Amino acid sequence: MDEDIKQAVRQEMIQNFNSLNDEEKELLRANKGTAYTRVLRKLLPQGILDGLSSGEPQGIATARRGLGTR
């Protein structure tokens, strides 16, 4: 796939994500790492999602480990 096309698709995906409301963005974040997102990664052309992230879910506390637990 041509690099210009990859960049154009990535930019459109970023714009589309930014146009989602907060509830829709959180839905994507909450499904990170699930079977659903793994299938989407197989469906989309290689290189499109590289380096893109919707961030971590906002309402889920992460377990503290190591020295941060003190």
N, C-alpha and C positions, 0 to 999 in steps of 0.2 A: 504494500500500500504506500502510495506517495506521501512523503512527510507533510506536504502542504495540506493534503486531504485530512491526514491525522490531526493536524493542528486545528483545522476548521471544525472537525467533528468534536474535538475536545473543548474548544471555545463555546460551541453551541451547547454542549452538555453542561458546562459551567454556568452559562447564562440561564439555561432551563432550570438548573438546581437553584440558582439564586432567586428565580421567580416563584419558587414554591413557597407556600406558607410555612410557618414554624412547625405545625403539626405534621405536615408531609415530610419536611426535612428530618424531624425526629423519628418518623417511621422508617426512613432509610437508614438512619444511624442505628436504630434498635435492631435492625436485621443484618448488621455487619457480621460477616463470618458464618452466616447460616447457609443451609443448602441452597436456598433461593439465590443468594448473591453469588455463590460458587457457580451455579448454572448460568447466571447472567454473564459472568466473566468468560465462560466458555462460548457463549453466544456472540458476544461483541468481538470485533477484530482485535487481534493481538496488538498491544501497544496503545490502544485507546485509553484504557483505564490506568495505565502505568503512572504512578505518582499522584493520582487523584484520590482524594479522601473527603468524606463528608464530615469527618471529625468524630469524636467520641459522643455517645449518648449523653444528654444533659441531665437526665433524672436518675442516673445510676451511679451510686458511689462505688469507687474502686477500693479494693482491700489494700490497706497500707501494709508494707512489708519492710523488713530490715530496720534500720535506725529510725525510720519515719514513724514507727509504731510507739515510740517512747514519748 
